[in-house]
Amino acid sequence: MILAAGRGIRMRPLTDHLPKPLLKVGGVPLIHYHLHALARYGFRRVVINHSYLGGMIETELGDGSRWGIEIAYSREPPQAFETGGGIFHAFPLLGEEPFLVINGDVWCDFNYANVVCPPESLAHLVLVDNPTHHSTGDFELVDGRVYGSGKSMLTFSGIGLYRRALFSGCSHTAFALAPLLRSAMERGRVSGEYFPGSWVDVGTPERLQQLDERLTRADGNPNSCTFP
């Protein structure tokens, strides 16, 4: 599942008339990178939630056939359901097995083919080094387990595997994912891994521009891109 329902307030005015996942880096909409990578690593069905200007996302991506995948859309009302609520709302499309969720506003070269959720875990998170704009981090990773606090904090990449049981007791309202994760951490039910590769939180116009320049330089052609 790709989370693409956010309003993109920090990206304004770029997102006043375009949903954030369709902002371009390296000449290509950001969400294309996710779809290309997921197809490359063997995923064949992708759920995308959307709200603000969601019709533009559906028009741009279609049924996913150009990537060799099937796209199903989870449509949300204008106020959206936040991260946790958006995932819960999409349950009818996600099946019963653990499912991968990716924030639509990150860019990375992570190998999705090798990520797994251990049987005892309700969630498995991918953690990265703390970027300068988030120097305090989110969680600590010790011997494959994730904790809500500690001495060596890392940043949650926005990439995670989840079991439906993580959302036990939830209802169709707007709610955040983080409190569910922290509750599961207290019970020792969240595993994780450290990813040392390229990762960017494309959360502001400045970081969008920096990534765009990086990909354009790497490829040498502003109208195409090198996919992760």
C-alpha positions as CSV (number, residue, x, y, z in Angstrom):
1,M,0.0,0.0,0.0
2,I,1.2,3.5,-0.8
3,L,-0.1,6.3,1.4
4,A,-1.0,9.1,-0.9
5,A,-3.9,10.9,0.8
6,G,-2.1,13.7,2.6
7,R,-2.9,17.3,1.8
8,G,0.7,18.3,1.4
9,I,0.4,21.5,3.4
10,R,4.2,21.9,3.8
11,M,4.5,21.7,0.0
12,R,2.2,24.6,-0.8
13,P,1.9,26.4,-3.2
14,L,3.1,23.4,-5.3
15,T,0.3,21.2,-4.0
16,D,-2.5,23.8,-4.4
17,H,-3.4,22.3,-7.7
18,L,-1.5,19.0,-7.7
19,P,-1.5,16.1,-5.2
20,K,1.9,15.7,-3.6
21,P,2.6,12.2,-5.0
22,L,2.5,13.7,-8.5
23,L,5.2,16.3,-7.9
24,K,8.1,15.5,-10.2
25,V,11.7,14.7,-9.4
26,G,14.0,13.8,-12.2
27,G,11.3,14.5,-14.7
28,V,8.9,11.9,-13.3
29,P,6.1,12.0,-10.6
30,L,7.4,10.8,-7.3
31,I,5.0,8.0,-7.0
32,H,6.3,6.4,-10.2
33,Y,9.5,5.5,-8.4
34,H,7.5,3.5,-5.8
35,L,5.5,1.7,-8.5
36,H,8.6,0.9,-10.6
37,A,10.5,-0.4,-7.5
38,L,7.6,-2.6,-6.3
39,A,7.1,-4.1,-9.7
40,R,10.9,-4.7,-10.0
41,Y,10.9,-6.6,-6.7
42,G,8.0,-8.8,-7.5
43,F,4.9,-7.1,-6.1
44,R,1.9,-7.5,-8.4
45,R,-0.9,-5.7,-6.5
46,V,-0.7,-2.2,-5.0
47,V,-3.3,-0.3,-3.0
48,I,-3.1,3.5,-3.1
49,N,-5.3,5.6,-0.9
50,H,-6.1,9.2,-1.9
51,S,-8.2,12.1,-0.9
52,Y,-7.2,15.6,-2.0
53,L,-7.3,15.8,-5.8
54,G,-7.3,12.0,-5.8
55,G,-8.9,11.8,-9.2
56,M,-5.7,13.2,-10.7
57,I,-3.8,10.3,-9.2
58,E,-6.1,7.8,-10.7
59,T,-5.9,9.5,-14.1
60,E,-2.1,9.5,-14.0
61,L,-1.6,6.0,-12.8
62,G,-4.6,4.2,-14.3
63,D,-4.8,0.4,-13.6
64,G,-1.1,0.0,-13.2
65,S,-0.7,-2.1,-16.3
66,R,2.2,0.0,-17.6
67,W,4.3,-1.2,-14.6
68,G,2.9,-4.8,-14.9
69,I,1.0,-4.5,-11.6
70,E,-2.7,-4.1,-10.6
71,I,-3.6,-0.9,-8.7
72,A,-6.6,-0.7,-6.5
73,Y,-7.7,2.7,-5.1
74,S,-8.9,3.3,-1.5
75,R,-10.8,6.6,-1.8
76,E,-11.2,8.7,1.3
77,P,-13.4,11.8,2.1
78,P,-11.9,15.3,1.8
79,Q,-10.8,15.3,5.5
80,A,-8.9,12.0,5.0
81,F,-8.3,9.4,7.7
82,E,-4.7,10.0,8.7
83,T,-2.1,7.3,8.5
84,G,-3.7,4.6,10.7
85,G,-7.2,5.3,9.7
86,G,-6.2,5.3,6.0
87,I,-4.7,1.8,6.3
88,F,-7.7,0.5,8.3
89,H,-10.1,1.9,5.7
90,A,-8.2,0.0,3.0
91,F,-8.5,-3.4,4.8
92,P,-11.0,-4.8,2.3
93,L,-8.4,-4.4,-0.4
94,L,-5.4,-5.6,1.6
95,G,-6.1,-9.3,2.3
96,E,-5.3,-11.2,5.4
97,E,-1.5,-11.6,5.2
98,P,1.1,-9.1,6.4
99,F,1.2,-6.1,4.0
100,L,3.8,-3.6,3.1
101,V,3.0,0.1,3.5
102,I,5.1,3.0,2.0
103,N,4.8,6.7,2.6
104,G,4.1,8.3,-0.7
105,D,6.4,11.3,0.0
106,V,9.7,9.4,0.5
107,W,12.3,8.4,-2.1
108,C,14.7,5.5,-1.6
109,D,16.6,2.6,-3.1
110,F,15.4,0.0,-0.6
111,N,15.1,-3.6,-1.7
112,Y,11.5,-4.5,-1.0
113,A,12.0,-8.1,-2.0
114,N,13.8,-9.1,1.3
115,V,11.7,-7.4,3.9
116,V,9.7,-9.7,6.1
117,C,7.5,-9.5,9.3
118,P,8.5,-12.1,11.8
119,P,5.7,-14.3,13.1
120,E,5.8,-12.8,16.6
121,S,5.7,-9.2,15.3
122,L,2.7,-7.1,14.7
123,A,4.8,-4.7,12.7
124,H,8.3,-4.6,11.2
125,L,9.8,-1.1,10.6
126,V,12.6,0.1,8.3
127,L,14.7,2.7,10.2
128,V,17.3,5.1,8.7
129,D,19.9,7.5,10.0
130,N,18.4,10.8,11.3
131,P,18.3,13.5,8.7
132,T,19.3,17.0,9.7
133,H,15.7,18.2,9.8
134,H,14.8,15.3,12.2
135,S,17.9,15.0,14.3
136,T,16.2,13.4,17.4
137,G,14.9,10.4,15.5
138,D,11.8,8.3,16.3
139,F,12.7,4.9,17.7
140,E,15.6,2.8,18.9
141,L,16.6,-0.5,17.3
142,V,18.3,-3.1,19.5
143,D,18.9,-6.7,18.3
144,G,16.1,-6.5,15.8
145,R,13.5,-5.1,18.2
146,V,12.2,-1.5,18.0
147,Y,11.6,0.6,21.1
148,G,9.9,4.0,21.7
149,S,12.9,5.5,23.4
150,G,16.6,4.9,23.9
151,K,20.1,6.3,23.6
152,S,20.6,5.6,19.9
153,M,17.5,6.8,18.1
154,L,16.9,6.3,14.4
155,T,14.2,7.7,12.1
156,F,11.3,5.7,10.8
157,S,11.6,5.6,7.0
158,G,7.9,5.4,6.3
159,I,8.4,1.8,5.2
160,G,6.8,-0.9,7.3
161,L,5.2,-4.3,7.2
162,Y,2.0,-4.7,9.3
163,R,-0.4,-7.4,10.4
164,R,-4.1,-6.7,10.6
165,A,-3.9,-7.6,14.4
166,L,-2.0,-4.3,15.0
167,F,-5.3,-2.5,14.3
168,S,-7.4,-4.7,16.6
169,G,-10.1,-2.6,18.2
170,C,-9.8,0.3,15.7
171,S,-12.8,1.8,13.9
172,H,-13.5,3.8,10.8
173,T,-12.3,7.2,12.1
174,A,-9.3,9.3,11.5
175,F,-6.3,8.2,13.6
176,A,-2.6,8.1,13.5
177,L,-0.4,5.0,13.2
178,A,2.3,6.0,15.7
179,P,0.3,5.3,18.9
180,L,-0.5,1.8,17.7
181,L,3.1,1.2,17.0
182,R,4.2,2.5,20.4
183,S,1.7,0.4,22.2
184,A,2.9,-2.7,20.3
185,M,6.5,-1.8,21.1
186,E,5.7,-1.7,24.8
187,R,4.6,-5.4,24.4
188,G,7.7,-6.3,22.5
189,R,5.8,-6.9,19.3
190,V,7.6,-4.6,16.8
191,S,10.7,-5.7,15.0
192,G,12.8,-3.7,12.7
193,E,15.9,-3.3,10.5
194,Y,18.4,-0.6,9.7
195,F,18.7,0.6,6.1
196,P,22.0,2.4,5.2
197,G,21.1,3.2,1.6
198,S,19.7,6.3,-0.1
199,W,16.5,7.7,1.5
200,V,14.9,11.1,1.3
201,D,11.9,12.5,3.1
202,V,10.5,14.7,0.3
203,G,8.5,16.9,2.7
204,T,9.3,20.5,1.7
205,P,9.8,22.3,-1.6
206,E,13.5,22.7,-0.7
207,R,14.0,19.0,-0.3
208,L,12.0,18.3,-3.4
209,Q,14.3,20.6,-5.4
210,Q,17.4,19.0,-3.9
211,L,16.3,15.5,-4.9
212,D,15.2,16.7,-8.4
213,E,18.7,18.2,-8.9
214,R,20.4,15.1,-7.6
215,L,18.4,12.8,-9.9
216,T,18.8,15.1,-12.9
217,R,22.6,15.2,-12.4
218,A,22.8,11.5,-12.0
219,D,20.9,10.8,-15.2
220,G,22.1,13.7,-17.3
221,N,18.6,14.2,-18.7
222,P,16.0,16.3,-17.0
223,N,13.2,14.5,-18.9
224,S,14.0,11.0,-17.7
225,C,15.4,9.4,-14.6
226,T,17.3,6.5,-13.1
227,F,15.0,4.5,-11.0
228,P,16.1,3.0,-7.7
